Amino acid sequence: MKISLGSDHAGFRYKEKIKEFLTGQGHEVIDFGTHSAEPTDYPLFIRPAAEAVARGEAERGIVLGGSGNGEAITANKVPGIRCGLCWTEQVAIWNRAHNDANVLSLGERTISEEEALKIVKVWLETPFEGGRHIHRIQLIEHPELAKETTSAS
């Protein structure tokens, strides 16, 4: 699988560990930076990583920061991206199974390195369940459908 990565300085160390893990698992990584722990502005690296997924240049993306919140917000500004902040393996499973997320956000200051790698692994392995969740994904992508649904009731 081709996976885009982006982080700011606060997520840099985990990004490097995740990149090593992914390549070791046979994945192709596109690293949009940052490339050091020097302070920087996360949107400069997160948006390009998310845009690569939206354009189909990467199948999934992983973005990192101190908390992961700003990174998820930034990624979700890109049309076609469904990014979720995950802090446990179970949340990562729901992120994929129920939300068909194509970008994962992690906070280096909120979880251990070991937990981050476990989350990445389970997130990549978990398929979208489909079923009742398909309509919900359609409502995310096409909010005008929500108006039709509620006005028909």
N, C-alpha and C positions, 0 to 999 in steps of 0.2 A: 504494500500500500504506500502511496505517496502522501506524506504528511508535512504540512507547513508548520513552522515554529516561529514564535515571536515573543519577546520579553523585554521588560525594562531592566534596569540595574538590579532591582530588588528580586527579580525572578531569574537572573542570569545563571546563577550556580545550578539551580534545578534544571534550567533549559539545557545546559551542557550535559548533565547526567541523563536527562530524558533522551537527548539526541544520541548519546552513546548506547543507551538501552534499545532505542528504536533501530538503529543501524545494526546492532547485534542480533536483533530479531528478523533482519532481512528487509526492513522497511527503507524506503528512500525518503530522505529528509531534505526539505528546502528551508534553510535557516535565514530568516529575515532580520536577525539581530535582536537585540543589541549584542555586541561582541566583546563587552567588558563590563566590569562592575562599576564603571564611572557613571555618576548620576545623569539621567536622561529622561526624556518625556515619552511615556509608553505609547501614545497614539502613533508615533512615528514608526513603530515596529509592529504593533498589533494590527493596525488597519491593513498593511500590505499582506500580512499572513492570512487574514480573513478574506481579503479580496482574491487571493490565489485560490482559496476553496470555492468562492462564489463563481469564479471564472472556469472552474473545473481543472485547474492546473495541479491541484492537490485534492485528494479524496476527503481528507480531514485536516483539521488544524488544532494545534495546542498553543495556548497563550498563557503567559505567566507574569505575575507581578508580586508585590508584597502581599496584598490581600486577594488579588484576582478580580476584585469588583470592577475597578475602572477598565480593566482589560476586557471583561465580559461586556460591559456597556459599550465600549468602543467597537468590539467585534459585531455586536448586534445592530450597530448602525449601518452595516453593510447589507444591502438587500440579498436575501437568500440565505443568510447565516442564522443558525439557531445555536447560540452559544450558551452553555450553562456553567456556572461556578460549582465545582464539586469538591467536597471535603471529606467524603468517605467513599468506600467502594460501593455501598448500596446506593448512594446518591448518584454515582456514576452509572450504575446499571439503569436506574430510572431515567437518567438523562438521555441515554441511548434508546432504551426499550420503549419509553412512553413519548419522548419528545423528538426522536430521530435527530438528535443534536449532531451537527457536523463540525463544531468547534468546542473544545474543552478548555475551561479556564481554571487555573490553579493558583493558590496563594502560597508563596514560599514561606511567608512568616506565620502561616496558620496550620501547616501540617508538616510531618517529618518527611525526610527524603524517601524513606522506605514506603510510607503511605502514598506519597506522590507517585512512585513507580507502580505500586499495586493499583492505584486508581487508573493510571494510563493503560495498564495491561487489561483490566476488566472493561474499561471504556472502549478500547479497540476491539475486544472480543464479543461485546454484546450487540446482538442484532436488534433492529427496530421490530417491535411486536406487530405493528400494523393494527388491524381490527378497529376497535373503537377510537384508537388514537389517530387514525388517518384523517377523520373529519376535523379533529382539533388542530392538526398540522395545517390543514387547508384553511381553517379560520385564522391562523397566524399569518399565513402567506397572503390571504385574500380577506381582509377585514370586512369588505362589503358583504360577504356571505353572512356575517353575523347579523347585519341589519335585516337581511332577508329572512333569516331564521327567527329572529325575535319579533319581527312585524307579522309573520305568518301565524304566530301563536295566539 
